[in-house]
């Protein structure tokens, strides 16, 4: 069991997936096919950033994600009232959220050019 992740709680869900696939292969195929029509594709396509884009993301995302997580925790626990949400957004902008949005927009447009969508 340890070879497939046994006794490691973070991977317990993988054990169930392997067990279902192994013990009920036809049921898994039938169910996957039945529900495939309800599957929603990821909303943002996976497009690799250029070197320049990656530099921007490396520079901005760590601080931006840390800031976001800290504020979300404060909002949820009641340490900060939701009336300070505009202050939170201003902080995101000061940390470079607009740069990340611009990079993501470029990636999205590049994806559209490649796929013709």
C-alpha positions in Angstrom: 0.0 0.0 0.0 2.8 2.4 0.7 4.0 2.2 -3.0 0.7 3.9 -4.1 0.5 6.4 -1.2 -0.8 4.3 1.7 -0.6 5.7 5.2 -0.1 9.2 3.8 -3.3 11.1 4.5 -2.7 13.9 1.9 -2.9 11.2 -0.8 -5.7 9.1 0.5 -8.0 10.3 -2.3 -5.6 8.8 -4.8 -5.9 5.4 -3.2 -9.7 5.5 -3.7 -9.3 6.5 -7.3 -6.9 3.7 -8.1 -9.2 1.2 -6.2 -12.3 2.3 -8.2 -10.4 2.1 -11.5 -9.0 -1.3 -10.7 -12.1 -3.0 -9.3 -14.8 -1.4 -11.5 -13.1 -0.5 -14.8 -16.3 -0.6 -16.9 -18.4 1.3 -14.4 -15.7 4.0 -14.3 -15.7 4.3 -18.1 -19.4 4.4 -18.3 -19.7 7.0 -15.6 -17.0 9.2 -17.1 -18.7 9.0 -20.5 -22.1 9.8 -19.0 -20.9 12.9 -17.1 -18.5 14.1 -19.8 -21.2 16.3 -21.3 -21.5 18.2 -18.0 -17.8 18.8 -17.7 -16.8 22.5 -17.9 -13.4 23.2 -19.4 -11.0 25.3 -17.4 -11.9 29.0 -17.8 -8.4 30.1 -18.5 -6.3 28.1 -21.0 -2.8 26.9 -20.0 -0.5 29.1 -22.1 3.1 29.4 -21.2 4.3 32.9 -20.5 7.2 34.4 -22.5 10.4 35.1 -20.7 9.4 38.8 -20.2 6.0 37.8 -18.9 7.5 35.2 -16.6 9.8 37.8 -15.1 6.8 40.0 -14.3 4.9 37.1 -12.7 7.9 36.1 -10.7 8.4 39.6 -9.4 4.8 40.2 -8.5 2.9 37.0 -7.7 4.6 36.0 -4.5 3.9 39.2 -2.7 0.5 39.6 -4.2 -0.6 36.1 -3.2 0.8 36.5 0.4 -1.0 39.9 0.7 -4.3 38.4 -0.7 -4.2 35.4 1.7 -3.5 37.6 4.7 -6.4 39.9 4.0 -8.8 37.0 3.2 -7.9 35.4 6.5 -8.6 38.8 8.3 -11.9 39.2 6.5 -13.0 35.7 7.3 -12.0 35.8 10.9 -13.5 39.2 11.5 -10.2 41.0 12.2 -10.9 43.4 9.4 -14.4 44.6 8.4 -15.6 44.2 4.8 -15.8 48.0 4.7 -12.0 47.9 4.2 -12.3 46.0 1.0 -11.5 49.0 -1.1 -8.3 49.4 0.9 -7.5 45.8 0.2 -8.0 46.4 -3.6 -5.8 49.5 -3.4 -3.1 47.4 -1.8 -3.4 44.8 -4.6 -3.0 47.5 -7.2 0.1 48.9 -5.4 1.7 45.5 -5.5 1.2 45.1 -9.2 -2.1 43.4 -9.8 -2.5 45.4 -13.0 0.8 43.9 -14.3 -0.5 40.4 -13.7 -3.8 41.2 -15.4 -1.9 42.6 -18.4 0.2 39.4 -18.7 -2.8 37.1 -18.4 -4.6 39.2 -21.1 -1.6 38.8 -23.4 -1.6 35.1 -22.8 -5.3 34.8 -23.5 -4.9 36.8 -26.8 -2.0 34.6 -27.8 -4.1 31.5 -27.1 -6.9 33.0 -29.3 -4.5 33.6 -32.1 -3.2 30.0 -31.9 -6.6 28.4 -31.8 -8.5 30.8 -34.0 -11.1 31.5 -31.3 
